[in-house]
Amino acid sequence: MKSDPTRRLRQLQKLLPPGELRLDLAARQENAGDKWFASHLPEAVALPRGTASVSRVLRFAEQHRIPVTARGAGYGYVGGCVPVRGGIVLSLARMNRIKEIHAGDFVAVAQAGVILQTLQDAVEKKRLYYPPDPASRADCSVGGTVATNAGGPRCLKYGVTRDYVLGLQVVMADGAIVSLGGRTHKNKTGFDLTRLLTGSEGLLGVVTEVTLKLIPLPPFRALLVVGFDSMKAAARAIREIFHHGFLPCALEVADKFTLDAVRRRTGSRRLRHSRALIMVELDGQEKSVRGEMRTLEKLARGWHPVFVERAYGNARCEELWELRREFSFALRDTGLIKLNQDIVVPRSRLEDLFQFTARLQKRFDLPIACFGHAGDGNIHVNVMYDKNWPGIQARTRATLDELFRQILAWDGVITGEHGIGLAKKRWWPLAASRQLRALHQRIKQSLDPKRILNPGKFV
Ligand SMILES: Cc1cc2nc3c(=O)[nH]c(=O)nc-3n(C[C@H](O)[C@H](O)[C@H](O)COP(=O)(O)OP(=O)(O)OC[C@H]3O[C@@H](n4cnc5c(N)ncnc54)[C@H](O)[C@@H]3O)c2cc1C
């Protein structure tokens, strides 16, 4: 920020309604980091109550070349909302009103700061459904999920956030307020700029309002949990599920390290002899789900599993899903630090991936826990370490270098959910060609020529 930042910020304070720009240390500290390791104090925190204030902040910031970093709930995993160049953190937390849930149009309109689960609960009360389900949904904001194009287990069948964004209200770097897309389920008017902004990690504009597509709430669900004696057996089972024509709404996998940690945390007896586990959820009309589940269970018994457990209906399914929700906490309970990666491989490479991570563990003598959305090939590869282990920084870095290089060699990607942010900036040149990076630069240059939006990140 240019000379005498405090004087400038006090000027901005006068342009905003009372309480919408805070300069105190407590507010700055609260908005310095996310759920990754980095943090940096901003000079000010803007807490607008409406789009007009967001526009005022950006117009002023652009004029004075002050960095602005948009912030949803600060639940990102890659340091995306960390204001590495200082300036203003623009928090959307107070813009948390659900404006409309229209059962006839199958559309929801929400301000960017609405917590995702609050929106989903309200939608489901009307027997409608908004499927994208990041594990952080009880805490993260709708705007944050749009800016990161978040996904979750149900995205296998239903698609990720981008597949539900019909329209966005965005404030551009110069303060202009623009409505992109609309509220119809089909729209081919001009370029698809809603998709350009979705997943743009706060680098191209600030999302203030989101119009989302809804679908009918599936009336029934069933879950099958299967334990195996090896990851190889689990990977083969996953292939067979698709081969037999099933499209589950979720298909999750966990490896032995994860299961041992969950067993220690929960005392679960069913996990005692399993070295791998899959969870397969089906949804739809009750009669067809029950029929499909019977066929699936029969198939599963042929895999010589360690155990098979089945659940019908919401309450029982949720009970079993509790196990999945424990994965992250159980890994934390090990006392080790977890470097959570969210790589994606083409589906046919799942078995190769598990073999490769097993070799990496041995080579660098670091535990690696794998679990995640096997149906999408999107696996959380967690490199675990203790900061007192000798040469640990070099070892974790070399492990990640090798992991990402191999993933890319398989035509996979280094992030399927969390984004690049700061955490993956080192590997951005490896993951994107020179031409692709140049194209990103040109888009950034045309939408944010003074480079005030979330500076210091990957573009
Ligand atoms: C325990 C845990 C589990 C998680 N599980 C998943 C998961 O299953 N799937 C998944 O996809 N992610 C997951 N995440 C990552 C994270 O929750 C998501 O990326 C989420 O979308 C972040 O939302 P947020 O509101 O916290 O955004 P923030 O962390 O505040 O911001 C994230 C990025 O979006 C930008 N941004 C935020 N709001 C706006 C806005 N209104 N306009 C423009 N840019 C904006 C920020 O600048 C930043 O770059 C998980 C994180 C945690 C901590």
Ligand as a Chemical Component Dictionary entry (heavy atoms), coordinates in Angstrom:
data_LIG
# 
_chem_comp.id                   LIG 
_chem_comp.type                 NON-POLYMER 
_chem_comp.pdbx_formal_charge   0 
_chem_comp.three_letter_code    LIG 
# 
loop_
_chem_comp_atom.comp_id 
_chem_comp_atom.atom_id 
_chem_comp_atom.alt_atom_id 
_chem_comp_atom.type_symbol 
_chem_comp_atom.charge 
_chem_comp_atom.model_Cartn_x 
_chem_comp_atom.model_Cartn_y 
_chem_comp_atom.model_Cartn_z 
_chem_comp_atom.pdbx_ordinal 
LIG C1  C1  C 0 -12.221 -29.289 7.720  1  
LIG C2  C2  C 0 -12.316 -28.815 6.289  2  
LIG C3  C3  C 0 -12.912 -29.641 5.348  3  
LIG C4  C4  C 0 -12.998 -29.232 4.016  4  
LIG N1  N1  N 0 -13.631 -30.043 3.127  5  
LIG C5  C5  C 0 -13.761 -29.650 1.839  6  
LIG C6  C6  C 0 -14.429 -30.490 0.894  7  
LIG O1  O1  O 0 -14.894 -31.587 1.207  8  
LIG N2  N2  N 0 -14.546 -30.036 -0.367 9  
LIG C7  C7  C 0 -14.055 -28.814 -0.759 10 
LIG O2  O2  O 0 -14.222 -28.444 -1.917 11 
LIG N3  N3  N 0 -13.414 -28.018 0.110  12 
LIG C8  C8  C 0 -13.254 -28.398 1.397  13 
LIG N4  N4  N 0 -12.595 -27.586 2.289  14 
LIG C9  C9  C 0 -12.038 -26.317 1.833  15 
LIG C10 C10 C 0 -12.974 -25.098 2.076  16 
LIG O3  O3  O 0 -13.875 -25.312 3.092  17 
LIG C11 C11 C 0 -13.682 -24.702 0.850  18 
LIG O4  O4  O 0 -12.703 -24.280 -0.087 19 
LIG C12 C12 C 0 -14.700 -23.563 1.033  20 
LIG O5  O5  O 0 -15.289 -23.327 -0.207 21 
LIG C13 C13 C 0 -14.106 -22.282 1.550  22 
LIG O6  O6  O 0 -15.148 -21.368 1.830  23 
LIG P1  P1  P 0 -14.899 -20.124 2.766  24 
LIG O7  O7  O 0 -16.139 -19.337 2.820  25 
LIG O8  O8  O 0 -14.324 -20.553 4.051  26 
LIG O9  O9  O 0 -13.807 -19.331 1.880  27 
LIG P2  P2  P 0 -12.488 -18.594 2.339  28 
LIG O10 O10 O 0 -11.521 -19.538 2.949  29 
LIG O11 O11 O 0 -12.844 -17.385 3.096  30 
LIG O12 O12 O 0 -11.922 -18.145 0.896  31 
LIG C14 C14 C 0 -11.511 -19.109 -0.029 32 
LIG C15 C15 C 0 -11.100 -18.402 -1.336 33 
LIG O13 O13 O 0 -12.249 -17.830 -1.945 34 
LIG C16 C16 C 0 -12.122 -16.413 -2.055 35 
LIG N5  N5  N 0 -13.441 -15.868 -1.713 36 
LIG C17 C17 C 0 -14.185 -16.145 -0.611 37 
LIG N6  N6  N 0 -15.369 -15.517 -0.693 38 
LIG C18 C18 C 0 -15.367 -14.824 -1.856 39 
LIG C19 C19 C 0 -16.305 -13.985 -2.491 40 
LIG N7  N7  N 0 -17.497 -13.730 -1.963 41 
LIG N8  N8  N 0 -15.978 -13.436 -3.705 42 
LIG C20 C20 C 0 -14.769 -13.704 -4.275 43 
LIG N9  N9  N 0 -13.837 -14.491 -3.708 44 
LIG C21 C21 C 0 -14.138 -15.044 -2.515 45 
LIG C22 C22 C 0 -11.013 -16.028 -1.102 46 
LIG O14 O14 O 0 -10.332 -14.857 -1.535 47 
LIG C23 C23 C 0 -10.129 -17.255 -1.150 48 
LIG O15 O15 O 0 -9.291  -17.191 -2.265 49 
LIG C24 C24 C 0 -12.466 -27.979 3.625  50 
LIG C25 C25 C 0 -11.859 -27.166 4.572  51 
LIG C26 C26 C 0 -11.783 -27.568 5.892  52 
LIG C27 C27 C 0 -11.132 -26.653 6.882  53 
# 
loop_
_chem_comp_bond.comp_id 
_chem_comp_bond.atom_id_1 
_chem_comp_bond.atom_id_2 
_chem_comp_bond.value_order 
_chem_comp_bond.pdbx_ordinal 
LIG C1  C2  SING 1  
LIG C2  C3  SING 2  
LIG C2  C26 DOUB 3  
LIG C3  C4  DOUB 4  
LIG C4  N1  SING 5  
LIG C4  C24 SING 6  
LIG N1  C5  DOUB 7  
LIG C5  C6  SING 8  
LIG C5  C8  SING 9  
LIG C6  O1  DOUB 10 
LIG C6  N2  SING 11 
LIG N2  C7  SING 12 
LIG C7  O2  DOUB 13 
LIG C7  N3  SING 14 
LIG N3  C8  DOUB 15 
LIG C8  N4  SING 16 
LIG N4  C9  SING 17 
LIG N4  C24 SING 18 
LIG C9  C10 SING 19 
LIG C10 O3  SING 20 
LIG C10 C11 SING 21 
LIG C11 O4  SING 22 
LIG C11 C12 SING 23 
LIG C12 O5  SING 24 
LIG C12 C13 SING 25 
LIG C13 O6  SING 26 
LIG O6  P1  SING 27 
LIG P1  O7  DOUB 28 
LIG P1  O8  SING 29 
LIG P1  O9  SING 30 
LIG O9  P2  SING 31 
LIG P2  O10 DOUB 32 
LIG P2  O11 SING 33 
LIG P2  O12 SING 34 
LIG O12 C14 SING 35 
LIG C14 C15 SING 36 
LIG C15 O13 SING 37 
LIG C15 C23 SING 38 
LIG O13 C16 SING 39 
LIG C16 N5  SING 40 
LIG C16 C22 SING 41 
LIG N5  C17 SING 42 
LIG N5  C21 SING 43 
LIG C17 N6  DOUB 44 
LIG N6  C18 SING 45 
LIG C18 C19 SING 46 
LIG C18 C21 DOUB 47 
LIG C19 N7  SING 48 
LIG C19 N8  DOUB 49 
LIG N8  C20 SING 50 
LIG C20 N9  DOUB 51 
LIG N9  C21 SING 52 
LIG C22 O14 SING 53 
LIG C22 C23 SING 54 
LIG C23 O15 SING 55 
LIG C24 C25 DOUB 56 
LIG C25 C26 SING 57 
LIG C26 C27 SING 58 
# 
